[in-house]
């Protein structure tokens, strides 16, 4: 199975306020590479609520690169790939908003939501939050750390594929589960910046 998992953390409720990003690359069903970076959000502004979730502060990102500086390396992981995210609507909204804010274009890629994969693969869980699914699968990770969340997210389709005997292709797994793999289309109506 080949795909990329992505996770963003944001500094405020605005979708263009990414303060951390991570991607992990899965090739032939195993981790082959990863990239993570702190990001200086616009005006390096933070909301106390968001700091309370992920622990990243303005001091942490004061000297960090902005999204445009991180984008070339991040884009290389996404181009032409299938990308998964846990609650993909959020992460794709952050990506679209950051691209729009920086005046950048996205490469062509498709994405799927690991919440939907988990719901179909393990319908009897109490909920399908990343922490709940991670606990169920025995994944030890520090939630709301972008790299650790991306790794936990990547484990979901791998484990679902093992369970269902579909370990060769993420799109085939998604089809078997009835989960949509869709093209990334940038900023869409209903995604707040």
N, C-alpha and C positions, 0 to 999 in steps of 0.2 A: 504494500500500500504506500503510495507517495502523496504527500500533501504538506501544507504548512499550517501551523496554528499560530494565531496572533492574539495579543491581549494589550489593551491600553488602560492606563489609569489617567484620570483627569483631575485638574486643579480646582475646577469650579463646576457648576451645573452646565456651563456652556460646552457644547460638543467640540469646539475648536481649542479647548484648553488642555490638550494632552500634556502630561508631565512625565510620562514614562510609557515606553513601548517595548514589547519583546515578541520575537517570532522564533519558533522552533521548526526545523525542517525534518520531515520524516521521509526516508527513502527505503524502499523494500521493507517497510514495517519497523524500522529502527531509527533512532535519533541520529542524524548525520551532521547537524550544525545548528547554531542558534545565534541570535543577535539581540542585544538589549541595550537600551540607552535611556538615561534621563533626558527630558526635553524641557527647555525653558518655555513655559506657556506665555501667551501674550501679556505683556506688562509684568510678568512673573507674579501674577495675582492669584491668590488661593482663597478658598472658603474653608472655614474651620471644620465644617462637616466632612469635606473631602480629605483633609489632613487626618481627621479622626479615623477614616476608613483605611487609608494606605500608609500614613505616617510620613509622606514626602512633604517637605516644607519649602518655602521660598529660599531659604539658605541652601538647601540641597541643589536647587536648580539655578541659582544666581549666575553661575559660570557655565551652565550646561548649554549645548547647542540648541538652536531653535528647530522647529519641525523641518524647515527647508534644508537645513544642514544635515539632518538625520535621513531625509527622504531618499537620497541616492542608494544608500546601502539597504534600507528597508524595501525600496521598490524592487531591487534585484531579487529578493526572496519571493516577492509576490507575482512577478511577471510570468504569465502563462501557466500559473499553477491553480490548483484548487486549494482554497484557504478555509480553515475552520475557525470559529470563535464561539465562545460560550455566551449566549445571548448576542448573536451576530448583529442584530439590528443596532445595538449600542456601539459595538466596535466599528462596524461599517459606517455608522453615522459619524463617529469621531474621525475616522480616516477621511471621509468625504468632506467634513467641515474643515479639517486641518489643511487638506489640499486646496479647498476653495479659498481659505484665508491666506494661504501662501501663494496663490496663483499658479499652482502646479497641476499637471495632468497625471492621471493614474494609468498604469499599464493595464493591459487586458488580463483579467483573471476572474474566476468564479469562486463562489463561497457557499458554505453550508453552516447551519447552526447546530452546535453540539448539544444544546438544550433539546432540540427536536430529536436528535439521534438518541439521546439518553431516555427521553420520554417513550420512544418506540421500543428501544431495546430492554428497558427496565421499567415498565409502566406502573409497577406496584410500589415504587419508592414514595416516601412521604412527600417529597418535592424533588425538583431536578436542578436545584442550585448547585454551583460547582462544588461547594463544600460538602453537600449531602452526597452527590455522586462520587466525589473523591473518597469520602469515608466508606461508602459502599464497596468501592473498587479496591480499597486498601492503599490508596495513594497518600503518601505522607508529603504534604506541601504547606508552605506558608501562604495562605490566601491573601490576595490583594498585593502580592509582589508580582509584577507583570511577567517575569521569566518563569516563576514557579506556576503561575496560573496558566501560562501558555503550555507548559509541559503537562500539567494536569488535563487541560483541554485536549491535547494531542492523544492522551491515553484513552479517551472516550471512544473515538471511532476504532482504534486498534482493538480494544477489549470487546466492543460490540461486534466487530468483524470476527473475532475468535469465537464469540458466543454463537454467531449465526453461520459460521463456516464460510465467510466472505472476506478473506484476508488479502486478496489480490488487488482490489480497486475500490477506492472511496466512492466513486460515482455508482458502482454496482451495489455497494452496501447501502448507499442513500436510496437508490431505486428500490431495493428489497424492503427497506423500512418505510418507504413512502415519504422520504424527506427530500425537500427541494434543494437542488444545487443550481444557483442562479448567477448570472453575470453581475459583477460589480458595476454599478452605473453612476457612481459619483453622488452628488447631493440630490436627494429626492424630496419631494413634497412630504411634509410631516416630520422630517428630521430637523430638530431645532439646533441652531448654531449657538 
